[in-house]
Amino acid sequence: MAFESLSGKLQEVFKKLRSKGVLSEKDVKEAMREVKIALLEADVNFKIVKEFTKTVTDRAVGSGVLEGLNPGQQVIKIVNEELINLMGSEDSALVFEKHPPTVYMMVGLQGAGKTTTAGKLGGLLRKQGKNPLLVACDIYRPAAIKQLQVVGKNYNLPVFEMGDQYPVWEIAKKAIEQSEKDKNDVIILDTAGRLHVNEELMDELLTLKEAVKPTEILLVVDAMTGQDAVTVAEAFNEKLGISGVILTKLDGDARGGAALSVSKVTGRPVKYVGMGEKMEDLEVFHADRMASRILGMGDVLTLIEKAQQNFDEKQALEASKKLMSNEFGLDDFLEQLQQIKKMGPLKDLIGMLPGMGQMKVNPDDFDSKKMGHIEAIIQSMTPEERRNPSILNGPRKKRIAMGSGTSIAEVNRLVKQFEEMKKMMKQMGNLKKGRKGLRMPFFR
């Protein structure tokens, strides 16, 4: 999970600060030394770390914070504000032309995920009502055009290609002409990469830039390469003048140093981050939300957006009514579980809830394998057993455990937790009607 290591270390530092009623200058400086180590271990650029900790220390010590109420909380607030400044507080929204087409030129090194990201971006824009066209401008890498066509098919996007015999600037110009006929209002150019930054690559990209004058040049970099990603971003920005960065594979980088360094070094915003394989896992980057995640304060807005994208509103409303009227069965529960799974790994979603960072939550409790066991158990029941789990006796549970490849203990645990949830929801429904005597089964 992105920033997992950094987040854990920072939260330990701030736990110590919060536990002290009074803070001295020495306390702040000691805390910042620990923050500095945590940031360096997260592969954040050394110069940036030095500037960051100095700014936080100066603000905390020199502005009366230490004499105020809750000084520990005030220091954390300053860290939060400076993290937002570090990651780029300017607007990360894509720019669209008033008069279409809008042209996005995707650039980056080989292996960063340009082609897949081009498809994901096109898919997201289609959901927003745009009509994107993917353009195959990588004429060097074997099977690059075929790969883009496969990506286009996956996201239901048209792909323009002219083979590998024409210069890329000519392919791009022909694509723009074609887009006017087909009413494509967004053109995404999937350009060639190299294994490293070189003059030949930059010259070709500069020629393409001059030929089509793209609305935005989006640099795609692999977050898992850490400081190398920052070096690449610096080089591309210097040569091409990029307008923004898309960080891929951030979900696979527990350190997250690239996300904390790239905007500050280039002066360009991170526009999107790749947090998984699905189209929905390409997230708009919000510095304030990411800072909140890092500090263990959750990210409720992103959680809500994911729910809106993946949940069927009608089904959710019906499930809510059934819960309140005590008619909610295991088949309804399974339906909701399958919708939650569309939102991404459950342990990542749990991390978006405020306060969960301070709780000793075992990530294995939200393991996808355990989710699979729950699904298998419910699917091994008869329709009547799902509607009314109270009829489950010993032989039925044994049959369900064998059919789902689980144990009787797991079946018992699921049924017990489900019944506890139903009792709690019924009591909440009673409370809404003005009845007394609410007891919370989960907290006995």
Beta strands, then each sheet from edge to edge (+ up, - down):
strand 1: 102-107
strand 2: 132-137
strand 3: 159-160
strand 4: 186-191
strand 5: 216-222
strand 6: 244-248
strand 7: 270-274
strand 8: 282-284
sheet 1: 3+ 2+ 4+ 1+ 5+ 6+ 7+ 8-
end
